[in-house]
Amino acid sequence: MSTAVSSPSETGTISRLSIGVFLFRFRAFIALLILIGIFSLLTPSFFTRDNLIILVGQTAINAIMAVGMTFVILTGGIDLSVGSTVGLAAMVSGLLIDQGLRLPMFGVIVYFNVPAIIFLVLCLGLLVGAFNGILVTRFNVAPFIATLGTLYVARGAAQLSNDGATFPNLVGSPDLGNTGFPVLGAGTLLGIPIVIWIMVLFTGIGWFVAAKTPFGRQVYAVGGNERAAELSGIYVQRVQMAVYMICGMCAAMTGLITASQLVAAHPATGESYELNAIAAVVLGGTSLAGGRGTVWGTLIGALVIGVLTNGLVLLGVQEFWKKVITGLVIILAVVLDQLQARLQARLALKRA
């Protein structure tokens, strides 16, 4: 019997690769700390309680949507329709508050209270997600194409809901029992904006589902190797359907919050939001190939984008430069993701 003994050079190589993989895995958190340090030095108004609350509140909108996107990307899919779903959800909430639900066959108009409106709009998000899921699973349409088509359908439906006009002043009427909608986006609980509590709730539930439930393990399995997952007894199409529905619901929640903060609903709400969501997921370490990533990483990625945007605003950087810098950060995140995958492959080979 022979025993293989690693040479000092091989041991050193493995150690360096392990450190490299560790740094890549926590790159979003490291970048977040660096950005906070830089902006704290450059502008004294950055690291203040009021600004940090504003920053996290603004980040919450993207983070909630990105949680749903994480599940989709973990399976190796993509959802380009989330921005349009945000706009559609905002317009439907505005329609229900401003005009109610018309039932011509009964000659009545039904007005719902705010909790019922939130429930109905979230169900709408689930339906949009289910539509995407059916296209991907039943008709074998590529996720990119399927969700690109839904992007246009949902945006057109949002515009048709009020002939392209805005639903203004969504405060409701006491006589109709539909007041209180602005509280969702502007209210506070224990001195902290409600939108932050919603972000914590969605992130916590998303983490639990992904990391602690059989469904979460199935999501990772499908993203890691769809064929192997199918052979192991996982209903791959059900998992794919579910993740698109989760993504649609998260986008609908974002639309509700956005309309509540503006106290108005505009059909263009949510334009390009899908890019921010994908950027947060990728920055957080989730692989676009699927099978690798975490919900907490996505939250850190969303915070990186939020800190970068907030800091550049405080420094008076032009909007055009903000887009350039954000785009470069996204490109860098994808490049680092590829480098991480290569390092992990080399480390696994060395250990073998």
Steps between C-alpha positions, in 0.01 A plus 500: 500500500632843405412835651503824300672788677455857383816698444547838674456679167168323435381582853592864449316510168186353660520756781532790257211369292287459814571859602418617148168314497418644845568855383295451183213346696479800733585760238165679530537546875859618461393745227219626723740576787745673264227718345365598842851596610570703185174695502524560875836669443392694192171638634417543871125482432525140378550311825213662689189333641258689278695430181552133584127454558428668166766284333366172638143605420595567139693172485199308633308547174773331297579242769142368520487454124849349495403233755253356249753534219749299706275193493461523124872542433584217743313265264698634205215718373444875461198727533507819295134579569531607864525872418181488297333294773589780742327751271196277451466441874524873570234582240262228621532623858429852377201376299350317798539803726392764250225323305436174683412173331214546253254211461275604208294179514386593850503877449727560799850627578686321780756694705750301708686598815880528486583148633268350237662712227845382608380138492343536154807669352731233645274238339539689173877470535463127557294474181760685295766269641285196424463622140879518470531159660254342257687645202830363631383159622207402278599663173879474546552867416842631605465706821660804337248502214199403712552773757595754234158443343330529838689825555316657207164340585508622860617849402226528238240382752620763747456771236159369395371502858457879488572586134859590585399751768606515865284410798571799728438566868452141615387585852160334470173615655369439854153448355632217283716348771817493291721753681848430636683397183784759542592342835646199318775705340536794739392367841733406785504232768719549808663794322599290198325530162254220434664435164817391683299259715347358181848456353615317813188280488540405134875444537455288812230286344702470179809388692302246701332354191826480304724370778278304737226331298487207257371737232811715540725197456305410189555850361877462539488150353310616191746783446802278556395228255145491371528152350651351814231666711231347281657154524513533880123539513465879515205643308711753312209674326319556830811656650545727199135601508524582871811720471342715227188541715715604796679752278169641373366541853814683614474733199134568582598592858755743358229657283273547802776668700600727211141615440454553874813712530400717204131499602447454127528232235659562161514243216875556461566399860770235529673561168850341507439363850578153369858608434545620858358173633729287284796720597428453873478123456824477303684738733386285790684199361221305330622332184309576180551134410293400803559274798711741706404803707314619810215736581715681758761556231230660285412735786866603527510551124193725517665697781815543289292653220309714752815629669663572164197693374448692825867590533526625143190716550649655814820571310302675227598258224293537183229245426680394183816410690295304755370278222851453359643408840211266584542325165872454557431355844259246349756399235765465770265282707445260209875481430569426868230231497677327211834525680346353814365203303844436352670525838252258655557254214880523544468457878279193459750354252796562732321343796406199290 
